[in-house]
Amino acid sequence: MAWLLGMKKKPMGSAVVLRIDEALHLFLPSRHRHGDVEVAYDGTSSLGHVVQSVGPPLTEVGALSKDGCHVDPSVRLMDGDVVDVRPPVRPQRLAGWPRFVLDVHLGSLTRRLRLLGLDAAYSTAATDEALIRLALGERRVLLSKDRGLLRRRAMWGHAAYVRGDRADEQLADVLDRFDPLLAPFTRCLACNGEVHPVDKADVAGRLEPGTVRSYDEFAACDICGRVYWRGAHSRRLDAMVATGVGGSSVGGQG
C-alpha cells in the first residue's frame, strides 16, 4: 500500500481545456506556457472568468471558439469542453478619431502619443476608479500595464494592455494594435490641448529675446497657452515622427 502514497491524485469534479495562442503566453505563469491548459471547472463560472483566472485579461482576447464555432465570454461550459483562445486581430480599428487615457505608469508613452497628435488623457493623480470613469464617460481606450485593472469587467472592450518596457517599444505596440490616423505637432505635450499657429507678435512677450530673434513661426496650445516653435531639435523630432517613435521633450514654454 505504501506505493499509493506517491501517486498523484487526480482532481475531483469537472475540468475544461484552454488552447491559448502563443501570443498570449506572456500572461500565463511559466507552468502553463507549454501545451494546453487544463482548468478545474465549477460548472457555473462564465468562460470569460475561466480564461481570466489563468492569466489573460479579456481585453487581450480577440476570439473564443469551441468546436470551431465562436462563443461569447458569458457562455457556461461543460465538463471536457476544449476552447481556443486567440488574441485580437491587428490592427484593431477604432470607430472615429481614437482617444486614449493612460495609467500613471505611462507618462513617457503619453508624451509620444501627443507628439503624434493623438488625444491622450493622463494624470499622475488618477486612481483606478477615475481612469475607468474617464474611459467609459468619454469613450476612451484605457492603456495600461496593470493586469488587475484590465481584468475588471467594466474594461472589457474598453482597454488594452501595453507591451514593452521602453516608451518607444510601447508606442510601436499601440500604433501596431490600433493603426490610428496621426497628426504630428498638433497637440500640447503638457496638457493634451490642441495646438494652432499664432502670430509672433501675440506671443513675443512670453519668449526669451534670443528665441524671438531666431524664430518667426510659432504655435500655442488653446488650453494652457504653452508656446511651441521648431527649434534646433526639430530634425530629431521629425525623424522620430517619421519612424513612429516620439521624443520625450520638445522646445517650448508656457
N, C-alpha and C positions, 0 to 999 in steps of 0.2 A: 504493500500500500504506500510505502514511502515515495515511490516514483511519481505518484499522483500529485505530490506537493509541488513538483517542479513544472507541471503543465500549466500553460497559460489559459486562464479561464475565459471562455467566450462570453461576451457581454449579453445580458438578458435583454429582451424586448426587440423593437423594430430598429432597422437601420436603412439609410439611403446612401447612395454613392454620388459624389460630385466629381465630374470630369472638368477640372479647372484649366482654362487655357494658360499656356506658359507665360503670356504677357501679364497675367495676374499673380504670378508666383511671388512677386515681391511682397504681397500682402499676407502670405502664408508663413506659418512657422516652418523651420527647416525640415521637420519630420514629415510635412505634407507636400514637399516640393518634388517628390518623385512618385509618379503614378497617381491613380485615383484616390480620392479622399472618402473614406467611409465614416459616416456620422450617425451616432445614435439618434433615433427619432422618437419623439413622444407621441406622435400621431395627431397633434393639434397645431403645432407651430407652422407658420407660413414658410414657403420656400425661401422668401427673402430673409427671414430670420435665420434659417438654417445656413444660408450662404454667408451672411454676415458673422455668424457665430464662429466660423473657421478663419475669418480674416478680411476678405474683400468687402469694402463698403459698396452698397448698391449703386452709388454714384459712379462707380468704375465698372459696372456690369452693363453690357450693351444688349445681350440676348441670353435668354434661358430657354432651353429646349429639352423635351422628353420624348423619346421615341420618334425623333425627327420633327416634332411639332413644337411651335412656340408655346411657352407657358408664362403666365403672369407671376410676379413675385408673391402675390397674395394666395396662390394656389396651395392646397393642402396635399401632402404626399401620401404614398402608401409604402408599406414595407417592401424593400428591394428596388424601389424606383432608382433609375440612373438619370442624372440631369447634367447636360452640358452647360458650362458657364463660360461665356465669352466676353471680351472687353468691347467697348463701344467702337463702332466703325469710324475711322478718321478720314477726312475732317468731319466733326460733329457740328453741323450747321446750326446757327442760332437765328431765330426769327428777328428781322430788323437789325438795327445797329447794335452790336454787342456791348453789354455793360457788365462790369465786374465789381466785386467787392472782395478785398483780400484780408486775411487774418493778420494779426500783429507781427507775425514772424516773417512776413514777405514784403518788407519795406523797400528793399532794393529792386525786387521784381516790379513793384508798383511804379517806381520812377521810370523803369524801362518801358512799361506799358504806356505810360503817359507820354513819354518821348515819341512813341509811335502814333500818338493821337487817340489812344483808346481810353474810354471812360473807366477809370479805376478808382473806386472809393476806398479810403484807408484811414484808419485812426489807431494810434498806439494805445488808446484807452478803451477800445471796443471790447466788450465782453462777448462770449459766445452767443448769448441771447440777443444782444444788439446786432451782431452780424447776421443772425437768422432773420430778425425783423427787417433789416435793410434789404437783404437778398429777396425776401418774399414780397415786401412792400413796394420795392422799386424794380422788381423783376430783373435782378442782377444775378449773375452766376458767382457763387461763392468759391473762391480759390483758396485752398488750404492744404497743409501737410498734416493736419490734425485728424487722424483716422477716426477717433472717437466722435468728433464733431460731424464728420461726414456720414457716420452711421446713423445719425438721428433721422427719424422717419421724415421730418419736415424737409430735409435736404434732398431727398430722392428726386432726381431730375432738376435740381437747382444748384448743384455744386460739382466741383471737380477736384481731384487730388492733383497736386503739382509735383511732377517728377523732377529729380535733380537736386543737387546740393548747392550749386553755384547759381547766381542770378541769371547768367546768360544761358545756362542749361535749362533753367526753369522757364525762361522766356521762349526758348525754342520749343519746349514741350507744349506751352499754351498755344503758340501760333500753329503748331502742327495739329493740335487737337481741334481747334475751332476755326482756323484759317480766316480770321476776321479781316475786314477792309481796314487799311491803315491810312492815316493822315498825319504824317510826321510833323512835329513842331507846331501843332495846333492846340496843345493842351498844356496847362500850367503844371510844372513838376511839383510845385509846393502845395497847391490846394485842389488840383483837378479841374479848375475852371477853364473855359475856352479862351484861347489867346488870339488876338487880332492885331493887324498892323496899326500903328499910331504915328502921328506926325512927331518929328523930332522935337519941335518946339513945345509940344504938350508934355514931354517927359524930361526935357533937358535939365530942369531944376532938381530932378531926383537922381541925377547921374554925376559921376566923378568928372571933373574937367577933361581929363585925358580921354575918357570914353566919348564925350561929346565931340572932341576934336577928331577922333579916329573913325567914328562910325556915323552913318547917316540913316540907316534903316533900323527901325525898332518895332517891337510888338509888346503888347501888355495884356495881362490877364484881366478879364472882365469882372472877376470877383475880388481878388486880393490886390490887384494893381501891380503885381510884380512885373518888372520890365525885362525884356529879353532882347539880345542882339547877337548877330553871328560874329563872334569874336575869333581869336586865334585858334580856338579849339574846334571850329566849325567843321574842318575837314575830317577830324577824328569822329565827330558825331555823324557826319554824312556817311562815313564808311560803316559805322555801327548800324545806322538805319538801313543801309543798302543790304547788309547781311542779316538784318532782323535782330541784331543784338544792340540794345540801347546802352547809353552811358550812365554813370552814376552821378554826373554833375553836368551843369551847363552854365555858361556865363549869364549873369543876370542879377538883379537886385530889386527889392520891393521898395 
